[in-house]
Amino acid sequence: MCSRRHGGGRVRTTTPAENRYIVLSAKRNRRTTAQQVANQFLAASGKQISRKIVARRLRGGGLYARRPVVCVTLTREHRTARFQWCREYHNWTEQDWTFVLFSDESRFSLSLDCRRQLIWRESGTAYRPENIQEKDRYPTCSITVWAGIMINDRTRLHVVANGTMTGQRYIDEVLLPHVRLFRGALGDKFVFMDDNATCHRTLAVQDCLDSEDIQRLV
């Protein structure tokens, strides 16, 4: 028979109350660094702690260092328009949304100069061959892909090759061969939604939607 006796162990530098203060300090200012939190803790309690201790306490409180999500600043007009949109459609049921086709296009780079990819490397080894990423001098190798989705269905992917999307290409390559098929299958309840890209808001595109009796969601 044996049992584990509770050992003394190393005494923690901070108390539970001080740990909560560290977490609250980071939550009040999400952009503050661990060293700045340590300086604030020193000014408040007179106790000096290291940056690593602050990082461990923040991880213990569920806070991790991550890149912030980048978004576009909304003006007063943007917020007003979005609020009106929500009030107009807040009574729609799931059955109503099954007739809406959401669409968008994205550009994908075929080059090797994408700056989104991160690597792990040792300090002072930035210029080693295994840590270098090639870059095209004229990065023009990219394609645009369009697609639409619904609650219970989706369109086929369409690759916009050899050039950019224009209003006429939007009609010839997207609206007529793809969107018109969904309009014919779903009937008068069909609703089409795209974004406010310039090529989507030309007079020719609007005339095409009107001629095909396709309702567009703002």
C-alpha positions in Angstrom: 0.0 0.0 0.0 1.3 3.4 -0.9 -0.1 6.9 -1.2 1.2 10.1 -2.7 2.0 12.7 -0.1 1.3 16.3 -1.1 4.6 18.0 -1.6 5.4 21.7 -1.0 6.5 22.5 -4.5 7.5 25.9 -5.7 5.5 28.8 -4.3 3.7 30.6 -7.1 4.8 34.2 -7.7 1.2 35.5 -7.9 -1.9 34.9 -5.9 -5.3 33.9 -7.4 -6.5 37.5 -6.9 -3.4 38.9 -8.7 -4.0 36.4 -11.5 -7.5 37.8 -12.0 -6.0 41.3 -12.0 -3.6 40.3 -14.8 -6.4 38.8 -16.9 -8.6 41.8 -16.4 -5.8 44.2 -17.3 -5.4 42.4 -20.7 -9.1 42.4 -21.3 -9.4 46.1 -20.7 -6.9 46.8 -23.4 -6.6 43.9 -25.9 -3.7 45.4 -27.7 -1.4 45.7 -24.6 1.7 43.5 -24.5 2.7 41.1 -21.8 5.5 43.5 -20.7 3.1 46.4 -20.4 0.8 44.3 -18.2 3.8 43.4 -16.1 4.6 47.1 -15.7 1.0 47.9 -14.8 1.1 45.1 -12.2 4.3 46.5 -10.7 2.8 50.0 -10.5 -0.4 48.6 -8.8 1.1 46.1 -6.4 4.7 46.9 -6.1 5.7 43.4 -7.0 7.8 42.8 -10.0 7.0 39.8 -12.3 8.4 38.8 -15.7 6.8 38.9 -19.1 6.8 35.1 -19.2 4.8 34.9 -16.0 2.2 37.3 -17.4 2.0 35.2 -20.5 1.4 32.0 -18.5 -1.2 33.7 -16.3 -3.0 34.9 -19.4 -3.0 31.5 -21.0 -4.3 30.1 -17.7 -7.1 32.6 -18.1 -7.9 31.6 -21.6 -6.2 34.4 -23.4 -3.8 33.7 -26.3 -1.8 36.0 -28.5 -3.4 36.0 -32.0 -3.6 38.3 -35.0 -6.7 40.5 -34.9 -9.3 40.1 -37.6 -9.2 42.9 -40.1 -12.5 44.5 -41.2 -13.7 47.6 -42.9 -14.8 50.5 -40.7 -18.5 51.0 -40.9 -19.8 54.6 -41.2 -23.1 55.9 -39.8 -24.7 55.3 -43.2 -23.5 51.7 -43.3 -24.9 51.0 -39.9 -28.2 52.6 -40.8 -28.5 50.6 -44.0 -27.7 47.3 -42.2 -30.2 48.0 -39.5 -32.9 48.7 -42.0 -32.0 45.5 -43.9 -32.3 43.5 -40.7 -35.7 45.0 -39.9 -36.9 44.2 -43.4 -36.0 40.5 -43.4 -36.1 39.6 -39.7 -39.5 37.9 -40.2 -38.2 35.6 -42.9 -38.3 31.9 -42.0 -35.9 29.2 -43.0 -38.2 28.2 -45.8 -38.0 31.7 -47.2 -34.2 31.7 -47.2 -34.1 28.4 -49.1 -35.0 30.3 -52.3 -32.1 32.7 -52.0 -28.9 32.0 -54.0 -25.9 33.7 -52.4 -23.0 34.2 -54.8 -19.5 35.7 -54.8 -16.2 35.4 -56.6 -12.6 35.3 -55.2 -9.2 35.7 -56.8 -6.6 33.0 -56.2 -3.0 33.6 -56.8 -1.0 30.9 -58.7 2.3 32.5 -57.9 4.6 31.6 -55.0 4.6 35.1 -53.4 1.7 34.7 -51.1 2.5 36.6 -47.9 -0.1 34.7 -45.8 2.0 31.6 -45.2 4.1 31.6 -42.0 7.2 29.4 -41.2 8.9 28.3 -38.1 12.6 29.2 -38.0 15.4 29.8 -35.5 16.6 33.3 -34.7 19.3 34.6 -37.2 18.4 32.0 -39.9 16.2 34.2 -42.1 18.4 33.9 -45.1 19.0 30.2 -45.1 17.7 28.4 -48.3 15.0 26.4 -46.4 13.6 29.7 -45.0 13.4 31.7 -48.2 10.3 31.8 -50.3 10.5 32.7 -54.0 8.7 35.7 -55.4 7.7 36.5 -58.9 8.9 39.9 -60.1 5.6 40.4 -62.0 3.0 38.5 -60.0 0.2 38.3 -62.6 -0.6 34.6 -62.4 -4.0 34.5 -60.8 -7.5 33.4 -61.6 -11.0 34.4 -60.4 -13.5 31.7 -59.4 -17.3 32.3 -59.0 -19.8 30.1 -57.2 -23.2 30.3 -55.6 -24.7 28.5 -52.6 -28.1 27.9 -51.2 -29.3 26.1 -48.1 -29.9 22.8 -50.0 -28.0 23.3 -53.2 -25.0 25.0 -54.9 -23.8 25.9 -58.3 -20.8 24.6 -60.2 -17.5 26.4 -59.8 -16.9 28.8 -62.7 -13.3 29.9 -63.5 -13.0 33.4 -65.0 -10.0 32.9 -67.2 -8.0 35.3 -69.4 -8.8 38.7 -67.9 -11.0 40.3 -65.3 -14.7 40.1 -64.7 -16.7 42.8 -66.5 -20.4 43.4 -66.8 -20.8 41.7 -70.1 -18.7 38.7 -68.9 -20.8 38.6 -65.8 -23.9 38.2 -68.0 -22.5 35.7 -70.5 -20.6 33.5 -68.0 -22.6 33.7 -64.8 -26.1 35.0 -65.1 -27.3 33.3 -68.2 -25.6 29.8 -67.8 -25.9 29.5 -64.0 -28.3 31.9 -62.3 -31.0 31.6 -65.0 -31.2 27.8 -64.4 -31.9 28.2 -60.7 -34.6 30.8 -61.6 -36.3 28.4 -63.9 -36.1 25.6 -61.4 -37.4 27.5 -58.4 -39.9 29.8 -60.0 -41.1 33.2 -58.9 -39.9 32.8 -55.3 -36.2 32.6 -56.4 -34.1 35.5 -55.1 -30.5 36.2 -56.2 -27.9 37.9 -54.1 -24.5 39.3 -55.1 -22.3 42.0 -53.8 -21.8 45.6 -54.9 -18.9 45.1 -57.2 -18.8 47.5 -60.2 -19.3 44.7 -62.7 -22.4 43.6 -60.9 -24.1 47.0 -60.9 -23.9 48.0 -64.6 -27.1 48.9 -66.5 -26.6 45.9 -68.8 -26.6 43.5 -65.8 -29.8 45.1 -64.4 -31.5 44.9 -67.8 -30.5 41.2 -68.0 -32.0 40.5 -64.6 -35.2 42.4 -65.5 -35.5 40.5 -68.7 -35.1 37.2 -67.0 -37.5 38.2 -64.2 -34.8 37.6 -61.5 -35.4 39.3 -58.2 -32.2 40.6 -56.6 -31.7 40.9 -52.8 -30.2 44.2 -51.8 
